[in-house]
Amino acid sequence: MRRKLLTGSITGLLAIALAGCQAVGKDPITLPSMPTPVAPESVTQGVGSAGIGDPYFPTYGNGGYDVETYDLAIKLAADGGIEGVATVTAKATAALQQFNLDLRGLTVSSVQVGPDAATFRRDGDELVVQPKVALAAGAGFTTTVRYAGKPSEISSLTLGQTGFRRINGVEYMAGEPESASTWFPVNDHPSDKAKYTLSFTVPDGEEVISNGTLAKKESSGGWTTWRWTVGSPMASYLTTFAVGDLKTVETTHNGKPVRIAIATSITDPQVAAAVGKTTAICDYFEQYFGAYPFEAYGAIVVDDPELGFSLETQTRPIYPASMVDNGDQGGVVAHELAHQWFGDSVSVKQWADIWLNEGFATYAQWMWQEHSGGPSISDQFERQYRNELSPIWRTPPAEPGATKVFSSSVYQRGGMALHALRLKVGDEKFFSILKTWAAEKRDGNGTTSEFLAVAERISGQSLQALFQDWLYDADRPAHP
């Protein structure tokens, strides 16, 4: 994700670059200053927890099960309301008499677990489900939820209004670290990734774009249903859709579909030129990060002056026109596309490790700018390092705290930490580390300590002190 900020303000909206897989190699090293929070029990006497155990966001996600697939059927009305049927296929990780799904607002009319109607109730943003027959540990099960209402926006001090937005003829969905729970029942945490089928039924004539590939489009009785499939596991906050007055350009690249949708109210050719670089940027990154990890490419551009960020929604990054109206001289598109490897394919296990997303995407953004004739990576690093009063020296990027997960330190100092690593180990081993990380953690999740283990294994060096200085200590490190 890349954010817009007001000069001198972390919480305002000048553009600045900010947006279960097994460990590999030797055992992960626990850095001395890194707190080791104890996650809550995911199951207590057959009751799945209302929270997956993330120390920064205790209520996000749920315990007791792992989701395998979501099949969503959404009908969008002209007034902004939706009718939805969500079919969630999961496996119980313990015996369950009760479990939760995250759902913000919306009215649930029925819940089934398997063929049987289930008892359910609401508890804030939790949908609490009690199956007719308790679930055995290891058992697969399917939950079907029927619901309706108007999805809500989420007010964020750092990002402004996120979630469901409707402006200039387009309805769309985007937000981090949460947004999915505003439009479907979900285990809303990136540590429980799943595959998706997303169907949207809209009035004839409206364009729809979502994640993945378009599997089917059919019309009946004045309505058209667009069915999208996502073949790689996806974190819930990366789901998106845009509906309405969109101009969509369809091509192919390397045998994969490319879909770029731009709101018809946007007429600046520089916007189309910016997102038109999508496949060229991905080809460039493949040299350093490995093969592009997904089945499709694309972009969504919305005409929303109040959208204060772009977001790496999987296969379809979403951008406000205001962030790419200069032909992407700032590298916003490159930032979001780098996330397809780092953030989307390799996702965080907990939000404290978000620098693994944003620091990596920031560094890749610097790489693309250098490649495109802009400032060198070294210049970007030195400009940041010379500012001794910068707030990045007060916040450790690998332990920023829940209120600073989108702080400039996570982005800028996170990127600088990677450059310090590159200077330490040399180019050949540095890019081997990045490729190995992306390959071994593909479609899964990772932590900072696991990344350290990969870096030490590939480089043959002890790197704990470097990681400590750049990622966990608040003080400004010595110049590398």
Secondary structure, 3 states (H helix, E strand, C coil): CEEECCCCCCCCCCEECCCCCCCCCCCCCCCCCCCCCCCCCCEECCEECCCCCCCCCCCCCCCCEEEEEEEEEEEECCCCCEEEEEEEEEEECCCECEEEEECCCCEEEEEEECCEECEEEEECCEEEEECCCCECCCCEEEEEEEEEECCCEEEECCCEEEEEEEECCEEEEECCCCCHHHCCCECCCCCCCEEEEEEEEEECCCEEEECCEEEEEEEECCEEEEEEEEEEEECHHHCCEEEECEEEEEEEECCEEEEEEEECCCCCHHHHHHHCCHHHHHHHHHHHHCCCCCCCEEEEEECCCCCCEEECCCCCCEEEHHHCCCCCCCCHHHHHHHCCCECCCEEECCHHHCHHHHHHHHHHHHHHHHHCCCCCHHHHHHHHHHCCCCHHHCCCCCCCCHHHCCCHHHHHHHHHHHHHHHHHHCHHHHHHHHHHHHHHCCCEEECHHHHHHHHHHHHCCCCHHHHHHHHHCCCCCCCC
